[in-house]
């Protein structure tokens, strides 16, 4: 059977499409997808099956022999180990982040926990930054500690503290960039140089950046993680996560994925695939809205302070301008006054909806002290900088002028 004919009848061939030389906008549309798919469908089909059949015993043996020698199989065996729709998404994600391989998982937290469980063993030590996602820190400091894995938390942007925390049994550095909610940005060359000098792995959650604004692998980072639920899928209608990197690291992760069951279902994969096609267009509007809103808020008398990497006032603005092509759609700021003033502002907004998450086409707004840290001791919240008047605005793709007008009228309620 010719390659074209094979692709026309078997959607599992989609991941072989080569887009290594294409730019991000083109890769978002075409990477990972065969030119000819099953049933002559333009879109990659949803292969909704848990198991796969074999024509005869000889076909089964051929499959098993190929798998033993790590050849890329032309087909799948069982849904926990692979799915053609999922494979197409993984190939697209790898192309966007300029990685050799990508794994799609059931959520962003599955991608984080699975990666750390595979890379770390009993007696190991690793380092994370203090403003990583709260649930990530909880997993690192509490859950992994039960299995004899130690974690040191260091302030964001303090590379001296990070290097001072390295021990003989330290294995990796973990961080986010930009972080939540203060949008601190990693100095990737400095981080990678430090890690390589000490023989450490580097893992970065780049959810807020997306591969459109920054590709950490190009700076030498070992593995990149995304909560695909956010910007990559982009429509607030699916849960998924991914890990992207070199085959030598993703192979072990893929083996563990089949054992631990951290898989994404084919319908979720299809929703991600659909969302990725417009990623570049959406992120461009997120970037425009983010910068315009940040500048507006910084100049407003009822706003005390704004955190956005595109502003010169942000502590990591020089780093962000060197490592990012855009600064994203999340803006954090403190409303002048107290927590009640911030509540009045949030409730007065007509376009942003009060909800957690970010990265979708709709603008969302929240007070982190309520929606993320309500059950945390107030003194601990303050130590982390989470004041009651802090607001996180996750801008969607609405018209910029409409957003500015809405924020202006809502601030009048403060």
N, C-alpha and C positions, 0 to 999 in steps of 0.2 A: 504494500500500500504506500502511495506517495505521501510526503509530509503534508501537502495541502489537503489530500483526501482524509488523512488521519485527523487533522485539525478540524475538518468539517464534521466529523462524526464523534470526536472525543474531546469534550471541553476541558479535560484534565491536561491537555497540551498547552493551555493558555499561558501558563507561567513561562514558557520557553520564548515568548516574544521578546526580542531584544530592543531596549530603548536606552542603552547606556550612554548614547551621545545626545539624547534629546534634552531640552530645557524643561524646567518644572511644569509649566502650563501644559506642554504637550505630553509629558510623562503622566500627569494626573489624569488625562483622558485615555491614553492608549497603552501605557505600561501594564504588563501582565495579562493582556488580552490578545488572543489569537485573532488574526484577520478573518478567519472563517471558523465559526463555532458550530456546535451541534444544532441541527434543524435549521441552519442558515439564519439563526437569530443574531441581530445586531448586538444586543446586550448579552453578557455572560449569563447563561441559564442558572436558575436556582436548582441545584441537584439535591432534592429533598429525599435523602435516603440515609439509613443508618448502616446498611451493609451493602456489599457489592458482589455480584455473581461472577463465576468463572465458566468459560465455555466447556472446559474439560480439565482433567487432572494435569495434562501437559502444560496448559496455560497457567495453572496454579504453581507448578514447579518452576516455570520460567520466571514468574513474578517473585517467588521466594529466593531464587538464585540471584536475581538482580538486586534484591534488597540486602542480601548477605554481603555483597561486594560494594554496597553504597552507591549503586547506580541510581539515577533518578527514574523511578518507575513510571511507566506509561499510563498507569491506572491506579486506583485505590483498592483497599481491601476492607477496611472497617472505618466507620465514621469518626471514631476517636483518634485515628491516626492520620486522617486526611480527608479532604473533600474538594472536588474541582472548583467550586465557587470560592471556597476559602483560599485555595492555592492562587487563584487569580488576584485576590486582594493582597495576599502576601507578596506576590511578585511586584505589584504596583507600589506597595509601601517600601519595599527594598529599593526600587528604582528612585522613588522620591527622596529618600534619605541617603542615596548613594551607598547602600550597604550591599553585601554579598547575599544576604538572606534576611527574611523577616518571618516572624511567627505571629499569627493572629490569635488572640485569646479572648476569653469571655468577658473580661473587664480590665480596666487599667490596674486595679489592685492585684488581679491575678498575674498580670505581667510583672509587677514589682515583686510580689511575694515569690512567684516561681523563679525569677532570676536570682534573688538572694538565696533561696533554698538550694539552688543548683551550684552557685559560685562559692558558698560558704559551708564550712564543716565545723564540727565540735572543736572548740579551742581556738577558732579563728577570731580575729578582731577586724572591725571596719569602722569607717568614719562617715558621718552624714552631717549636713548643715542644718542649723537650728530651725530654719523656716521652711523645711520640707513639709509636704502635706501632713496634716495631723495624723491621719490613719497610717501613713507610711512610718512616721516616727514611732507610733504606738506598736506597730509590728516589729520594728527594729529593736526598740528598747525593752519591750515586754515579752512578746511571743518568742523571738529568737533567743532571748536570755534563758528560756526554759530548756534550750538544747545546747547550752554551753557556748553560745556565740555572743561575744561582747561587742558593744557599740559605744563610740564616743561621739557626742554631739558638739559641734563647734559653731561659733557665730558665722553668719554669711559674710563673705568677702574678706574674712580674716585668714589669709593663707599661711601666715606664721603660726597661728594656733592650729591649723590643720596639719602642718608639717610637724609641729611639736607633739601632736597626738599620735604620730606614727610609732608603732611598736614592732618588735621582731616578728610577731605573728599577725600583723595587719595585712589584709589581703586586698581590700578595695576601698575606693572613695566613691561615695554616692551623694548626688546633689540634684537639684532642679534648676532650671534656668529658662525663662524668668520664674521666680518663685511666687508663691501665693501667701499673703496678698500684697507684699511690698515690692514684687517684681525685681528682686535682686538678680543680677546677671553674672554668669561665670566668665572669668578671664580664662578661656579655654587653653590658650598656649601655656599659661602659667600652671594651670591644673595638670595638664598632660605632662609637662616637663617634670613637675614634682613626682607624679605617679611613676613615670618611667625611671626616674633616678632611684626610686625605692622598690621597683619591680611590682607595682600595684596595678590592679585593674581599675578602670574608670567607668562608671555607669551614671547616665544623666537622664532624668525625666524632662523631656523637652516639649511637654504638652502645650505650654503657653506659647512656644515659639512657632511650632509647626515646621515642616521641612521647607516651606516657602520662605520663611524669615531667617532660618538658621539650620545648618546641617552639622551637628557636632562631630559626626564621624570624620568629616573633612579636616577637623582640627586634631584628630588622633584619638578621640574618645573611643572606648572599646564597644560599648553597647548603649543604644538609645532606646528609651521607653516613651510611649505615648499612651495617654488615655484617649483611645480612638473615639470614645463617646463625645468628645468635645469638638474641636475644630475639624478634625479629619472627616468624621461622619457629617457633622455640621448641621443637623436638623433636630437635635434633642429627642431622637426617637429610637435610639439603639444603645446598648451597652457593649463595649468591646475595648480591648487593649492590644498593644503590640510591642514586640522587642525586635530591634534591627541591629545587625552587626555582621561580623565575619563568621564564616562557616565553622571554624574551629570552636567558637563559643555557642553558636546557635544549634549545632548538632546535639550537644548535650542537653540543651534546653528542649529541643524537639522530642528527644527520648523521654525526658521527664514529663513533658506535656501529655504524652500518651499514657503514662502511668498515673499521673495526678488528675487527669481529666480536665485540664484548664483549656477547654476548647470553645470555639465560637460556632454557633449553628449556622447552616447555610443561608437561612433567611436574613439573619443579622449580617452575614458577610455581604449579601446582595445590597442591603441598605448602605453599608459602608462603601461598597464599590460605586454605588450611585452618587453618594455624597462626595467622594474623592474627585469625581470628574469636574466639579466646580470649585475645588479647593483654592486654586490660585485666584480665581475671580472673587471669591468670598473674602479671602485673607486681605486682598488689596483694599476692599471696602472696610474691613475691620481695622486695618492700619490707618486709613483716612479718618474714620470716626474716632479712633483712639487718640490720635494726635490732636485733632480739632477739639475734642471734649476736654482733654488734659489741659490744653492751653486756655480754654474758656474757664475752666474751674480754677486754675492757678491765678487768674486775674480777678476772680470774683471775691468781693469783700466778705461773703458769708462762708467761705471755704478757708480753713486754717492751713492745710498742707495737702499737696498732691504727690502721689508716687506714680511715675510713668517713665520708662527708660528713655523715651524720646525727648524729655524735658532736660535742660541743662542742670536743673536743680536736683535731679535724681543722682544718688551717690555713684551709680554705675553707668552714667550716661557715656563717659568716654569708652568704657568697655563695650557697651551695647552698640555704639556707632562703629566700632571696629569689627564686631562679630555678627551683627544682624543687619539684614537688608530692610527690615520693618520692625515695628515695636509692638504689634498686636492690638487687640481690642479690649484689654482689661485695664481699667483705671481705678486706683484706690485713692481715697482722700478722706480727710477729716472735716466734718461740718463744724463750723464755729458754734460753740455752745456745748451741750451735753448730749447724752444718749437720747433723751426725749426729743431734742431738736432734730437729731438724725432720723428718728422714727417719723416725725412730721414730714421731713423731706422725702423719705422713701414712700410714704403713703400718698404724697401729693403727686408723685410721678405718674404720668398717663401712658407713656410708651413702655419703659422698662417694667417688667413683671417681677414681683417679689418671689424669688425661687433660687435654689442652689444651682450649681453648675455654671458653665460658660461655653463659648465657642459655637453656639448655634446661630441661626439666622435671626432669632429674636433677642432683643436686649433684656438682660436679667439684672436684678439689683438685690443687694443683701447687706445686712450688718453682720460681719463675721462674729462679733461678740454674741449674737443671738443664734445665727443659723449654724455656726461651726463650733463655737466655744461656750455654749450656754451652760453645759454641765461641768465646765472647768472652773476651778477656784479663781475668783476675781484677781487676786494678787498674781497668780501665775499668768493670767491673761495679760495683765499690765506689763509683766516682765517680758512677755513676747511682743509687746507693742500693740496688742489688740485692745484698743480703747473703745468705749461704748459708742463714741461718735464717729468711729471708722466705718466707712461705706466702701463696698467693692461693687463697681459697675462693670458688667460684662457686656460690652456693646455688640449688637447684632449688625445687620447690614441695612438698616433703615436709612432714610435720607439724613444726611448730616445736619442740615439746617433744622429739620423737624426735631431731632434729638436736642440740639442746642436750645431751641425755643422751649421745649418741655422741661429741660433742666433749669432754665431761667425762671419759669413760672413756679416750679417746685421749690426752688430756693427762696422764693418769696414767702413760703410758709414757715421758714425757719425763724 
